[in-house]
Amino acid sequence: MIFQRIAELFERWIDPLAARSPERPPEKLVPFLWYFLRQAKWPFFAMLVVGGGVAVMETASFWFMGVLIDILDSIPREAGWSGLMAEYGWVLIGMAFAMVVVRVSLTTLQMLIEEQTIVPGFNNLVRWQSYRYVARQSLDFFQNDFAGRIVTKVSAAGQSIGDLMSSLLQVVWFMAIYAISTMALVAALDWRLAALIALWIVVFAVLARFFVPRIRENARELAEANSMMSGRMVDSFSNIMTLKLFGSDDGNDGYMRRGFERLIARVQAFTRLITGVRASLSLLSGVMITAIAAFSVHLWFTSDISSGDVAFTLGLSLRLSMLLGRLMMQLNGIMRAIGTIQNSAELISQPIGLVDKPEAVPLVLRSPEVRFDSVSFGYDGGKGVIRDLSLEVSAGRRSASLAARARVSPRSSICCYASMTSTREEF
């Protein structure tokens, strides 16, 4: 019950459906992101602060391990717990408090902000506002695109922005604080160990500089191929009756197959880059961990560092290796999210195609009626589908035959003709 009340406090931090006039978001990536992020800047700032605290506690845990080993080396075994607590009791209690209370509190707070505030609140805020703006586009906007493609891009925008910010604040920021803390603590032992770790991070940055732009471009193309594939599939299912009536299964299979072929090609190009990243990181980590371990042992032989310092340094190095691998994978996810956001922004931020003139006044209906006077219609300037349609439907009346004076082309669709002859709407 207590946890539920605490969770509800975080869930109410962002109101995703708050009243707000539909606005056109900026088209460029950074302004597009800031347009939504500024509406939830305090939750994200809280994530920044708490994430930094979690990273510091992660580094401190390895320092605690080194201190504990040195304490045990200085206490005879026969002294037992009583001798240990008598000499180092407050130090051990302080480390236990930091691990059990401070670390757990920060981690729990971080999870509450992400899972109870960002995921349900911010992600759906982006979706809701994007939907409201896109829904006001002209009919031509929807007729010239796949419904499934539009839905995919509007829905993916919220998820991708939320994932991007979570990755930046919980992984990239965490990694930055952890790396700085690691170099500071190791430098206190020996500056040459810190230099090795700094070299490790520099080489990692060079690899990231090489792979990240390529990943970003492939991620954008992959997002487009995914949305196009979803659009084709929704389009096929939406028109399944027509496909069944005309026996177009083979033709539709070919249409879908071309979409799958394009998607598979983009996935293969993307995964080749991922494999290259993982292989490069594996080689880098193996070389650097071996070098740091060898130099730590050398410093122990020369009595420059203690056994606890060796354990502390190797523990930090192994954890750093895992975090750098995670960071590179997160960079892949970040680039994929950026590609998806760019792809979504191109659609969501399009200007409304049909708007009222600035001087337009509200429409006031005094005697509502529907009137067509010699109306003709055709597709793309071709031969007419409807010619010379004249029709009047007064308010309060119904019409069962709206094509009395119209000449409809024999090639016009059955659906079109049916809609003209069976309209039964009442004004």
N, C-alpha and C positions, 0 to 999 in steps of 0.2 A: 504493500500500500504506500509506504514512504517513497520507495523508488518510483512508483507510478506518478506520484505527485511531483517529484523532482523532474521526471521525464516530461511531464505536461508543461512545466515551466519553460523548458527548452523548446518544446514543440510550438509554444505560442510566441516565440521570439520573432518569427517571420510569418506574416499572413500572406500566403501565396495568392489569395483571391481578393486582396485589398482593392477597394474602388480606385480606379486610375483610368484616365482617358486613353484609348488606344493611340499609340504614337508609333511613328516609323523609326525603328532602331537604326543607328549608323551602319553603313555598309562595311567600313574598314574593320579589321579584326580587333585591334586594341580598343577603339571607341565602342565597338559592338559589345565587347566584354564589359567595359566600364559602365555602359548604359544599365546593365543588369546588376553588376557587382556593387555599384554605389547604393543600391536599394537594400543591401545586406552587408554593409561595410563593417559594422561592429561585430557580428558573428565571425566574419573572416579574420578580423583583427584579433579576436579572442583565440581563434585557432592558431594564429601566428605566435602569440605569446605562450600559450600552453604547449604548442609543439616544440618551441625552443626549450622550455623547461623539461620536457620529456627527453630531449636529446642530451641535455646536461646530465640528467639522472642516469641515462644509459652509459655515458662515459664514466660517471662517478662509480658505477657498479664495478667496473674493472679496476679502478683505483682502490676501491674497498678490498677487492680480492688480493691485490698486491700488499696492502697494509696488513691484512689478516695473515698472510704467509710470513711476513717479517715478524709479526707479533708471536706467531707460533714458534719461529726459529729462536726467539729470545727467551722463551719460557720453558723450563724443564718439564718433561712429561709428568714426572711425579708430583708436580705442584697442583695438577688437576684444575678443575673449574674454579675452585676457591682461590687459588693463586692467580689464575688468569683474570678473574673478575676483580680481584683486589688491586691489581696493577693497571689493568686496561678496561675496567668495567664501563666507565662513561664513554670511552671511545667505541666500544662494541655496541652499547645501547644507542649511541648516536647513529651509527651505521645501520642498525636494525630499524630504527625509527625512519630513517631516510628511505630505506628499501620498502618497508611495509606500509608506511603512512603517506609520505610525500610522493613516492613513485606511483603507488596505486591511485592516489587521489588525482594526480596529473593525468594519468592514462585514462581513468574513468571520465574525467572532465572532457578530455579530448574526444572520446567516443560519444559522449552525450551531445557535444556540439555538432559532430559530423552526422551521427545517425538520427538524432532527434530534431535538429535544426536545419542542417543543410540539405539532407536527402529529401525529406518530405516537404520542407518549406521552400528553399531556394530553387531546387530543380523544377518544382511545379510552378513556381512564380514565373520562371522563364517560359515554360510551356504555355501557361495560361495567357500571358501577355503576347507571346508570339502568335498563338492561335487567334486571339481577338483581332490583332492587326491583319493577319493573312485572310481571315474570314471576311474582311471588308474589301477584299480585292474584287475587281470586276469579273463578270461571268467569263469573259474572254481569257482571263488569267487561268481559270480552272479548266476551261475547255482545251487549252493548248499545252497541258501538262498531265502527267499521270497523277491520279488521286493518291495512289500509294506512295509515290515519290514525294509529294507534298507532305503527306502525313509523316513519313519517315524523317524528313528534314526538320519539321516543326517539333516532333517528339524528341529527336536526337539532340537538338540544341540544348535543352535543359540538362539532360543527362551528361552531355559532353562538357559543358561549362562547370557543372558540379564536380565531375571527375577531374577536370583539369586543375581546379583550385585545390581540391583535396590532395592531389599528387604534388602540387607545388608547395603546399604548406606542411604536409605531413611527411613527404619524402625528400624533396629537394631542400627545403628549409631545415628539416631534421638533419639531413646529411651535411649541410653547410655548418651547422652548429656542432655536430659531432666531430667533423674534421678539424675545425678550429680548436675545440676542446682537446682533442687527441694530440695535436701538435704542441699545444701549450703544456700539457702534462708531460709528454715525452721530452720536450725541450728542457724541462726542469731536471731530467735525468742526464741527458747528453744531447747537445745540439745536433750532432751528426745523425742520431736516430730520427730527430724531427726533420732533418734535411732529406733523409730517405723517404719519409712519408710524404713530404712536400713534392719530391720528384715523382712519386707514385701518382699523386693527384694531378700533377701537370701532364703526365703522359695520358692519364685518363681523359683530361680535358681535350688533348689533341685528338684522341680517338673519337670523342663526342663531337668535336668540331667537324670531323670527316664524315661521320655517319648521320648525325642529326638532320642536316639539310636534305639529304637523300631520303631519309625516313619520312620527313615532313611532306615532301612532294609525292612520294608513293602513298602516304596516308591519305592525302587529299584525293588522289585518283582512286584509291580503294573505297573511300567514302562515297564518291560519285557512282562507282560501279555498284556498290551495295544499294544505294537509293534507287538507281535505275533498275536493278534486279527486282527490288521490292515493288517498284511501280509497274513493271511488266507483269509480275505475278498477280497483283491486285487487279490490274486491268483485265487479265485473262479471266479471273474468277468473277469479276463484276459483269463481264459480257458472256458468261458461260452459256446462257440461253441461246444467244446468237450463234455461238460456236457449235452447239448441239444441233440447232436447226439446220445449219448449212454444212454439217459434217466436216468441220475444219480442224479436226484433231491433229492431223499431220502438219498442216501449215502452222498451227499454234505451237506444236512441239519444236519446229524449226525456229520460230520466233523466240521461244524461251531458251532454246539451246544456245543461240547466239549471245543472249544475255549471260548465261552461265559461263560460256567460254571467255567472255570479257572479264567476268568476275574472277574466275580461276586464274587467268593470266595476271591480274593485278595482285591476287593473294600470293601467287608464286614469287613475283618480283619483291613483294614486301617481306616474305619469309626468308628469301635469300639474304637480304640485309640483316635480318635478325640473327641468322646463323653466323654471319660474318662478325657481328657485334659480340656474340657469346664466345666465339672462338678467340677473338682478340683479347677479351677481358680475362678469359681463363689463362692465357699465356702471361698476361701482365701480372695477374695476381700471384701465379706460381713463382715467377721470378722475384717479385718484390717481397713476398712472405719469406722466401728462402734467404734473401739478402738481409732482411731485418733480423731474422732468427740467428743467422751466422754472426752478425755484428753484435747482437745482444749477448750471445755466449762469449764472444771475445771480450766485451766489457766486463762480464762477470769474472772471467779468468784474471783480468787486470784489477779486480776489486773496485771497479768504478761504479758498479751497480750491484744490488743485492738479488737474492733469489726471487723475492717478491717483485722486484722491478722487472726481472726477466718475464715472470708470469704475467704481470700487468701489461708489458709491452706486446708480448705475443698474443694475449687475449684481445687487446685493442686492434692489433693488426688483422687477426682472423675475422673479427667483427667488421672491420673496415672493408675487408675483401667482400664479405657478403653484402654489405650495404652498397658498395660501389656497383656490384652486379645488379642489385635491386634497383639502384638509381638509373642505370643504363636501360633496364627493362621499363622503368617508369618513364624515362625519356621517350622510349618508343611509344608508350601509352599516351604521353603528353603530346607528342607529335601527331599521333592518330587522332586524339581529341581536338587538337588545333585544326587538323585537316577537316574533320567533321564539322567543327564550328564555322570555319571559312565556307565550307560547302553549304551549310544551313543559312549563314548570313546572306549569301548571294541571293537566296530565294526570299527569306523573311524580310529583308530590308528593301525589297523592290517597292518603288512608289506606287500608290494606288492608281490604277489605270483610268478610272472613271470617277471624277469628283464633281461636286457642285461648283458653280462659279462663285467667286467671292461675294458677289452682290445678290446671290440667290436668297429668296425668302422662303420660309416654311410653307409647304404645300397645304392648302386648305381645300377640302373637298366639300362642295356645296351640293352638287347634283352628280354623284359619281356614276360613271358609265364607261363601258369599253367600246371604242369605235375604231374600226379599220376602214379606210377609204381607198380602194383600188391599190392594195399593197401587193408587191411582188417580192420574191426572195429567191436567191440562188447562192451556191457555195463558191467562194473565191472567183467571182465574176463569170462563172460558167453559166450553162443554160439554167433557166429558172426552175425551181422546185414548186413554188407557188406563184401564180400569176393573177393579178386583178382581184384580190380578195377584198370584199366589202362586207362589213359586219357591224351590227350594233347590239349591245347587251346592256340594257338599262339596269339601274340599281333595283335589287329585290327580285329580279327575273332570272330564270334559268334558260339555257338553250341546249337542245339535244342535237342540233345540226348547225354547225358553224361554217359549213363550206357550200352554202346554197349557191352563191354567185361566183365562187372561186374555181379556177381551172388549175387542178393539181397535176403535175407531171406524172405519167405512169411509172417513172423510175424512182419517184420519191418513196421513202421507206414506209412500210406498213405502220411502224410506230408513229411516224409523223402524221399520217392520215388519220390513224385512230385518235390521236390526241386532238385533232381538229374536229372530229365528228362526235366525240363523246364527252366533251367538257361539261361538267355539271357543277361548277362553282357558283355560289350565291354571294352577291356583294352585300 
